[in-house]
Amino acid sequence: MPQLDTSTWFTTIISSMISLFILFQLKISTQSFPTPPSPKTLAIKKTKNPWELKWTKIYFPPSSPQQ
């Protein structure tokens, strides 16, 4: 049974990978992608709420008992 000559495999694999890389780069570079959407400026209207006009005190329960 003859031996399989693998001396050219490295060259074959590397050259095919390079050619596939170039091919895919050319295919991708010819495609046109849509431009990303530009941010829209929104006018935020601040409304006055009745509870924002008067001061309210918030009571927190004590986390540990006072000594």
C-alpha positions as MATLAB code, in Angstrom:
seq = 'MPQLDTSTWFTTIISSMISLFILFQLKISTQSFPTPPSPKTLAIKKTKNPWELKWTKIYFPPSSPQQ';
ca = [
       0.000    0.000    0.000;
       1.598    3.296   -1.039;
       2.176    6.105    1.411;
       0.005    9.187    1.191;
       2.071   12.208    0.222;
       1.075   15.028    2.581;
       3.878   17.432    1.738;
       1.640   19.730   -0.317;
      -1.299   19.787    2.081;
      -0.069   22.804    4.009;
       0.319   24.871    0.856;
      -3.046   23.756   -0.469;
      -4.900   24.516    2.753;
      -3.248   27.902    3.261;
      -3.801   29.003   -0.318;
      -7.455   27.933   -0.234;
      -7.997   29.802    3.039;
      -6.420   32.946    1.612;
      -8.489   32.743   -1.546;
     -11.691   32.195    0.467;
     -10.835   35.152    2.668;
     -10.279   37.383   -0.367;
     -13.467   36.120   -1.987;
     -15.572   36.855    1.091;
     -13.977   40.271    1.515;
     -14.876   41.137   -2.058;
     -18.429   39.896   -1.641;
     -18.921   41.855    1.583;
     -17.346   45.040    0.218;
     -19.770   45.154   -2.720;
     -22.858   45.010   -0.481;
     -24.495   48.244    0.530;
     -25.729   48.425    4.086;
     -28.391   50.879    5.265;
     -27.131   53.846    7.198;
     -27.783   53.814   10.932;
     -30.709   55.962   12.019;
     -29.859   59.433   13.218;
     -30.925   60.312   16.752;
     -34.095   62.349   16.920;
     -34.202   65.263   19.324;
     -37.272   65.191   21.492;
     -38.613   68.247   23.245;
     -39.321   67.217   26.821;
     -42.023   69.337   28.362;
     -41.817   69.587   32.127;
     -45.242   69.706   33.737;
     -45.803   71.031   37.225;
     -47.499   68.554   39.488;
     -49.293   69.701   42.655;
     -47.118   67.501   44.865;
     -43.930   69.009   43.454;
     -44.882   72.485   44.645;
     -45.144   71.719   48.364;
     -42.529   70.228   50.616;
     -43.229   66.776   51.965;
     -41.216   64.927   54.554;
     -40.517   61.234   54.057;
     -40.189   59.221   57.221;
     -37.986   56.155   57.148;
     -38.426   53.544   59.861;
     -35.251   53.059   61.863;
     -33.197   50.130   60.603;
     -31.899   49.228   64.052;
     -33.425   49.905   67.463;
     -32.160   53.033   69.170;
     -30.252   52.498   72.402;
];
